[in-house]
Amino acid sequence: MKRIAVMTSGGDAPGMNAAVRAVVRTAMEHDVETYGIRQAFAGLLNGEMTLLSSREVSGILQRGGTILQTARNEEFKTPQGQRKAQRILQEHGIEGVIVIGGDGSLRGAMALDRQGIKVVGVPASIDNDIWGTNMCIGVDTSLNTILDALDRLRDTANSHNRGFVIEVMGRNCGYLALMGGILGGAEIIVTPEDPPTMEDVALALEDAYKRGKSHAIAVISEGAPYRTTDLADYLNSRHTGFEIRITILGHTQRGGSPTAFDRLLASRMGVAAVEYLLAGQTSIMVGLDGREISTVSLADATTKPRLISPQYFKMAHTLSR
Ligand code: F6P
């Protein structure tokens, strides 16, 4: 293999740039050129790709977002779109592609593999919803952003005897809510996996009030079975003792400079992805298994559900007393 390409796809995640940098520099070490595909599968279909030199990936390690940008695309989902992508890659002499992104992006990678292009996936999504890796790139940074917000909100909640309903991201996965809630000292956590009823949330807040707490924090995942505003209205109508305010952290959770953990994870995954690709592997995703970099098939990574260990749900309950 003499020429490969790299793209970042799906929602951006802090650490994507560190992974791109690791891909480019590892490929150079093996005398392989790396093309950077702009705006993911949409850009691929428009032939938007340029050769990345070591200088072009210099100074990006600490930057959030993705210098290659990312986009959602419908055309690539069609068989014609996938054949067109294969043709464009072939015209550019590209034999292998590294796709850095979430579950939808990894499904796109599989479609490229079906067109005869060798692909390796790198899991990057703040949701941490991908099977086959303990952690995705971006999760740690996002969690730290959430904790910073929770700490600040507790300060103001304390001062006013208020309750806060704080919504965090996670389309179908409550990982950010659960970990953010445990580590940020929430009174109750609402995840899609194990949601308390609104009544349960009200009882938890009432209980906290009766025990003399001067604040109460409910962390709710965006994928919860009821809306954040409905929960807040319900809590206000129940007179738990706390006047309720809402904060939706939204896309602040996706930005920011990657933490040391994310820089290291992204660098290790980027290096490994190139090495597996150059060794002739395809349709695999690199992952973190314990402390080691591992691989799983893209088929498994995109179909098996990523479950959160039940011990964390139990722990959340125990520590919120
Ligand atoms: O998948 C990552 C994620 O941040 C989800 O948590 C969220 O639901 C979604 O992306 C938001 O996507 P967009 O940026 O397209 O609104």
Boltz pocket constraint, residues with backbone or C-beta under 6 A from the ligand:
constraints:
  - pocket:
      binder: B
      contacts: [[A, 11], [A, 12], [A, 102], [A, 125], [A, 126], [A, 127], [A, 169], [A, 170], [A, 171], [A, 222], [A, 254]]
      max_distance: 6.0
